[in-house]
Amino acid sequence: MKIITGDTLLFIGDSITDGGRDKVDPTDLGRGFPLLIFAYLQTIMPEKRLTCLNRGVAGDTISDLKSRWETDCLDIDPDVVTLLIGINDTGSNQNQNKQVTKEELESFESDYRFLLKSLHQRTDARVVLMEPFVLPYPKDRMIWRNDLDPRIQIVRKMAKEYQAELIPLDGLLNTQGIKNGFSYYTGEDGVHPTVAGHGYIAKTWLETVLNKKVL
């Protein structure tokens, strides 16, 4: 994927993207991977004069994101959109001891397709899709897999259908967790990235989008 002079990069999703950003300041990037990505891009390509926006909202499910898609994405008319959503849909079911249903997965796919279809129809944005993820620390997070895995398959299906870049974060982060310890990347809940986790997500995004190794 090419990064073009004057591009506006939009990162959108839930708390993992949010990174504690100041919602009062629309230019605030938070303290997570969007900030790290933009810092690197600003360093290596100052001539591009890029703009970066963060519209992650902690706690969002895909239906929450759909409800604000017009204002927080389409109205911005971004050039590159990075989307990471889905773990709160799984987490909500787990908190209520609910098993995911076929109808719920169909709704998840329908909402995800709405996001991408409207983006395709209304903008010329290049799209990066990130898999939602969970790491098995604490151990009870293993139970989440029955709910999350089919959602990951839907994200992969959407990436193929809309010819988007796919970053398989679930497999990549779990692989790193096996090597270095799961809590090293997602702390005590298996979901929210540590500094190392955000750093790894940023590195993976950069290597995927720029198609080259970065330090």
Residue pairs with C-beta under 8 A, 6 or more apart in sequence:
1 80
1 126
1 128
1 165
1 208
1 209
1 210
1 211
3 41
3 45
3 48
3 50
3 80
3 209
3 210
4 48
4 79
5 47
5 48
5 49
6 48
6 49
6 50
6 51
6 79
7 48
7 50
7 51
7 79
7 80
8 50
8 51
8 52
8 53
8 76
8 77
8 78
8 79
8 80
9 37
9 38
9 41
9 50
9 51
9 52
9 53
9 78
9 79
9 80
9 82
10 52
10 53
10 55
10 73
10 76
10 78
10 80
10 81
10 82
10 125
11 17
11 29
11 33
11 34
11 37
11 52
11 53
11 54
11 55
11 56
11 82
11 84
12 54
12 55
12 56
12 65
12 72
12 73
12 81
12 82
12 83
12 84
12 85
13 56
13 60
13 65
13 82
13 83
13 84
13 85
13 130
14 56
14 57
14 58
14 59
14 60
14 61
14 65
14 84
14 85
14 87
14 88
15 56
15 57
15 58
15 59
15 60
15 88
15 192
16 32
16 33
16 56
16 84
16 87
16 191
16 192
16 193
16 201
17 30
17 32
17 33
17 34
17 54
17 55
17 56
17 82
17 84
18 30
18 32
18 54
18 56
18 57
18 58
19 29
19 30
19 31
19 32
19 33
19 34
19 35
19 54
19 56
19 198
20 30
20 31
20 32
21 28
21 29
21 30
21 31
21 54
21 56
22 28
23 57
26 53
27 53
28 54
29 35
29 38
29 52
29 53
29 54
30 54
30 56
31 198
32 193
32 198
32 201
33 193
33 198
33 199
33 201
33 202
33 205
34 52
34 54
34 56
34 82
35 54
36 198
36 199
36 202
37 52
37 202
37 205
37 206
38 50
38 52
40 202
40 206
40 214
41 48
41 50
41 52
41 206
42 50
53 76
53 78
55 68
55 72
55 73
55 76
56 84
57 64
57 65
57 68
59 88
60 85
60 88
61 85
61 88
61 89
61 92
62 85
62 86
62 89
62 108
62 111
62 112
62 115
63 107
63 111
64 88
65 85
65 111
65 115
66 111
66 114
66 115
69 114
69 115
69 118
73 81
73 115
73 119
74 118
74 119
74 122
74 123
77 122
77 123
77 125
78 123
78 125
79 124
79 125
79 126
80 125
80 126
80 127
80 128
80 209
81 119
81 123
81 125
81 126
81 127
81 128
82 127
82 128
82 129
82 130
82 205
83 115
83 127
83 128
83 129
83 130
84 129
84 130
84 131
84 132
84 169
85 112
85 132
86 108
86 131
86 132
86 148
86 151
86 152
86 155
87 132
87 133
87 134
87 148
87 191
89 104
89 108
89 147
89 151
90 100
90 132
90 134
90 144
90 147
90 148
90 151
91 144
91 191
92 98
93 99
93 100
93 104
93 147
94 143
94 144
94 147
99 146
99 147
100 146
100 147
100 150
105 150
105 151
105 154
108 151
108 154
109 154
109 157
109 158
112 154
112 155
112 158
113 158
113 161
116 127
116 158
116 161
116 162
116 164
117 162
119 125
119 127
120 162
126 165
127 162
127 164
127 165
128 164
128 165
128 166
128 167
128 205
128 208
128 209
129 155
129 158
129 159
129 164
129 165
129 166
129 167
130 155
130 167
130 169
130 201
130 205
131 152
131 155
131 156
131 166
131 167
131 168
131 169
131 170
131 171
132 148
132 151
132 152
132 155
132 169
132 170
133 148
133 169
133 170
133 173
133 174
133 191
134 141
134 144
134 145
134 148
134 170
134 190
134 191
135 141
135 173
135 174
135 177
135 182
135 185
135 186
135 190
135 191
136 142
136 174
136 177
136 182
136 190
137 177
137 181
137 182
137 183
137 186
137 188
137 190
138 188
138 189
138 190
141 189
141 190
141 191
144 190
148 170
152 170
155 166
156 166
156 168
158 164
159 165
159 166
165 208
165 209
167 204
167 205
167 208
169 201
169 204
172 200
172 204
173 185
173 186
173 197
173 200
173 201
174 182
176 184
176 185
176 200
177 184
177 185
177 186
182 190
183 194
184 194
184 196
184 197
185 193
185 194
185 196
185 197
185 200
186 192
186 193
186 194
186 197
187 193
187 194
187 197
193 200
193 201
203 214
206 214
207 213
207 214
